[in-house]
Amino acid sequence: MLENHEGQQVPQVVFHTRADHQWKDLSSDDLFAGKTVVVFALPGAFTPTCSSTHLPRYEALYSCFQDSGVDDIYCMSVNDAFVMDEWGRSQQAQRVKLIPDGSGAFARGMGLLVNKDDLGFGDRSWRYSMLVRDGVIEKMFIEPDVPGDPFEVSDADTMLAYLNPAIAKPRAVTVFSKPGCPHCDRARAYLRDAGMEFEEIELGHGLSASTLAAVAGATSTPQVFIDGDHIGGADELAEFFSDRAA
């Protein structure tokens, strides 16, 4: 039976982290005392759902959580500090803080350390999220106790809806670009002037011209997508903002 600890203090443990190539131990009080914190826990760094959706969406909505009174967002996994740091770099996670629960002490204290020998993982954290105020757990969203790795309620949107259901979420913007492209610079400037955050994918960094053609129907850069809609290049983006202002 997966345990819900709403109304209780978070477990008191020590997290062995790395900072500036040195070990730095952080206690539960260091992470939670005097702050409002969102935690989401997941089975493992570099795993598919964790990398494609769980972490990226919390990163994308970070400013919304801040505007809703959250001081920090922590991603916890039963992985060591080296793995978590490398995963953070690969995910370009700049705002969510990745916390290594290397021995599973925090997950065990939460009653959510589970055996995943069927996947060759050993003991890992069950997937969940929670809102913690000054070390006290206010709300938990625990994935259902069913086989596999369910991902239904611990997502960023569900937590944000609990915190601030009326908040306007940022639009999802992707810019396909290439180094030295002046039109890409224009597109970036338009988006920044509009206050829109965006992810950028460069040709040559996991993206080929043929892939760009398949996705956007063009090989020129930039190619801009907003909420899944293909806007086009810098000129089309300027027209898009002009139409909105009209």
For each residue, the residues with C-beta under 8 A, 3 or more apart:
1: 145
2: 111 112 126 128 142 145
3: 110 111 112
4: 140 142
5: 8 110 111 130 137 140
6: 137 138 139 140
7: 136 137 138
8: 5 136 137
9: 12 135 136 137
10: 28 32 106 109 110 132 135 136 137
11: 28 105 106 108 109 110
12: 9 27 28 29 109
13: 27 28 101 105 106 109
14: 25 26 27 28 105
15: 25 26 27 31 99 100 101 106
16: 23 25 80 81 100 102
17: 23 24 25 26 81 99 100
18: 21 22 23 24 81 82 85
19: 22 24
20:
21: 18
22: 18 19
23: 16 17 18 81
24: 17 18 19
25: 14 15 16 17
26: 14 15 17 30 31 99
27: 12 13 14 15 30 31
28: 10 11 12 13 14 31 32 106 135
29: 12 32 33 135
30: 26 27 33
31: 15 26 27 28 35 37 72 74 99
32: 10 28 29 35 37 132 134 135
33: 29 30 134 135
34: 134
35: 31 32 71 72 134
36: 69 70 71 131 132 133 134
37: 31 32 70 71 72 73 74 131 132 133
38: 58 65 70 72 73 74 129 130 131 132 159
39: 73 74 75 76 129 130 132
40: 54 58 73 74 75 76 127 128 129 130 154 156 159
41: 75 76 77 101 107 110 112 125 126 127 128 129 154
42: 47 49 50 54 55 75 76 77 125 127 154
43: 47 50 77 78 116 121 124 125 126 127 149
44: 47 50 77 78 79 121 124
45: 50 51 77 79 83 84 86 87 98
46: 50 51 83 87 90
47: 42 43 44 50 51
48: 51 52
49: 42 52 53 54 149 151
50: 42 43 44 45 46 47 53 54 55 77
51: 45 46 47 48 54 55 56 87 91
52: 48 49 56
53: 49 50 56 57 151 155
54: 40 42 49 50 51 57 58 75 127 151 154 155 156
55: 42 50 51 58 59 75 91 93 96
56: 51 52 53 59 60 91
57: 53 54 60 61 155 156 157
58: 38 40 54 55 61 62 65 73 75 96 156
59: 55 56 62 91 93 94 95 96
60: 56 57 156 170 172 197
61: 57 58 64 65 156 157 160 169 170
62: 58 59 65 66 73 95 96
63: 66 67 170 197
64: 61 67 68 160 164 167 169 170
65: 38 58 61 62 68 70 73 156 159 160 163
66: 62 63 69 70 71
67: 63 64 164 167
68: 64 65 160 163 164 167
69: 36 66 163
70: 36 37 38 65 66 73 163
71: 35 36 37 66
72: 31 35 37 38 97
73: 37 38 39 40 58 62 65 70 95 96 97
74: 31 37 38 39 40 96 97 98 99
75: 39 40 41 42 54 55 58 93 96 97 98 99
76: 39 40 41 42 99 100 101 106 107 125
77: 41 42 43 44 45 50 84 98 100 101 124 125
78: 43 44 101 102 103 104 107 113 123 124 125
79: 44 45 83 84 87 100 101 102
80: 16 83 84 100 102
81: 16 17 18 23 84 85 100 102
82: 18 85 86
83: 45 46 79 80 86 87 100
84: 45 77 79 80 81 87 88 98 99 100
85: 18 81 82 88 89 98
86: 45 82 83 89 90
87: 45 46 51 79 83 84 90 91 93 98
88: 84 85 91 93 98
89: 85 86 92
90: 46 86 87
91: 51 55 56 59 87 88
92: 89
93: 55 59 75 87 88 96 98
94: 59
95: 59 62 73
96: 55 58 59 62 73 74 75 93
97: 72 73 74 75
98: 45 74 75 77 84 85 87 88 93
99: 15 17 26 31 74 75 76 84
100: 15 16 17 76 77 79 80 81 83 84
101: 13 15 41 76 77 78 79 104 105 106 107 125
102: 16 78 79 80 81
103: 78
104: 78 101 107 108 113 123 124 125
105: 11 13 14 101 108 109
106: 10 11 13 15 28 76 101 109 110 125
107: 41 76 78 101 104 110 112 113 123 124 125 126
108: 11 104 105 111 113
109: 10 11 12 13 105 106
110: 3 5 10 11 41 106 107 113 125 128
111: 2 3 5 108
112: 2 3 41 107 125 126 128 142
113: 78 104 107 108 110 123 124 125 126
114: 123 124 125 126
115: 122 123
116: 43 119 120 121 122 123 124
117: 120 121 122
118:
119: 116
120: 116 117
121: 43 44 116 117 124
122: 115 116 117
123: 78 104 107 113 114 115 116
124: 43 44 77 78 104 107 113 114 116 121
125: 41 42 43 76 77 78 101 104 106 107 110 112 113 114 128
126: 2 41 43 107 112 113 114 142 143
127: 40 41 42 43 54 143 149 150 151 154
128: 2 40 41 110 112 125 140 141 142 143 154
129: 38 39 40 41 140 141 153 154 155 158 159
130: 5 38 39 40 137 138 139 140 141
131: 36 37 38 137 138 139 140 159 162 163
132: 10 32 36 37 38 39 135 136 137 138
133: 36 37 136 138
134: 32 33 34 35 36
135: 9 10 28 29 32 33 132
136: 7 8 9 10 132 133
137: 5 6 7 8 9 10 130 131 132 140
138: 6 7 130 131 132 133
139: 6 130 131 162
140: 4 5 6 128 129 130 131 137
141: 128 129 130 153 154 158 159 162
142: 2 4 112 126 128 153 154
143: 126 127 128 149 150 151 152 153 154
144: 150 152 153
145: 1 2
146: 150
147:
148:
149: 43 49 127 143
150: 127 143 144 146
151: 49 53 54 127 143 154 155
152: 143 144 155
153: 129 141 142 143 144 158
154: 40 41 42 54 127 128 129 141 142 143 151 158 159
155: 53 54 57 129 151 152 158 159
156: 40 54 57 58 60 61 65 159 160
157: 57 61 160 161 169
158: 129 141 153 154 155 161 162
159: 38 40 65 129 131 141 154 155 156 162 163
160: 61 64 65 68 156 157 163 164 167 169
161: 157 158 164 165
162: 131 139 141 158 159 165
163: 65 68 69 70 131 159 160
164: 64 67 68 160 161 167
165: 161 162
166:
167: 64 67 68 160 164
168:
169: 61 64 157 160
170: 60 61 63 64 196 197
171: 196 226 227
172: 60 225 226 227 228
173: 191 196 197 198 199 224 225 226 227
174: 198 199 200 201 224 225
175: 184 187 188 191 198 199 200 201 222 223 224
176: 200 201 202 203 207 212 215 216 221 222 223 224 225
177: 181 184 187 188 200 201 202 203 221 222
178: 181 184 202 203 204 221
179: 202 204
180:
181: 177 178 184 185 221 222
182: 185 186
183: 186 187 220 221 222 233 234
184: 175 177 178 181 187 188 221 222 234
185: 181 182 188 189
186: 182 183 189 190 234 238
187: 175 177 183 184 190 191 222 224 233 234 237
188: 175 177 184 185 191 192 198 200
189: 185 186 192 193
190: 186 187 193 194 234 237 238 241
191: 173 175 187 188 194 196 197 198 224 237
192: 188 189 195 196
193: 189 190
194: 190 191 241
195: 192
196: 170 171 173 191 192 226
197: 60 63 170 173 191
198: 173 174 175 188 191
199: 173 174 175
200: 174 175 176 177 188
201: 174 175 176 177 205 206 207
202: 176 177 178 179 205 207
203: 176 177 178 207 208 209 212 221
204: 178 179 207 208
205: 201 202
206: 201
207: 176 201 202 203 204 211 212
208: 203 204 211 212
209: 203 212 213 219
210: 213 214
211: 207 208 214 215
212: 176 203 207 208 209 215 216 218 219 221 223
213: 209 210 216 217 218 219
214: 210 211
215: 176 211 212 223
216: 176 212 213 223 225 230
217: 213 230
218: 212 213 223 232 233
219: 209 212 213
220: 183 223 233
221: 176 177 178 181 183 184 203 212 233
222: 175 176 177 181 183 184 187 233 234 237
223: 175 176 212 215 216 218 220 230 232 233
224: 173 174 175 176 187 191 230 231 232 233 234 236 237
225: 172 173 174 176 216 228 229 230 231
226: 171 172 173 196 229 231 240
227: 171 172 173
228: 172 225
229: 225 226
230: 216 217 223 224 225
231: 224 225 226 236 237 240
232: 218 223 224 235 236 237
233: 183 187 218 220 221 222 223 224 236 237
234: 183 184 186 187 190 222 224 237 238
235: 232 238 239
236: 224 231 232 233 239 240
237: 187 190 191 222 224 231 232 233 234 240 241
238: 186 190 234 235 241 242
239: 235 236 242 243
240: 226 231 236 237 243 244
241: 190 194 237 238 244 245
242: 238 239 245 246
243: 239 240 246
244: 240 241
245: 241 242
246: 242 243
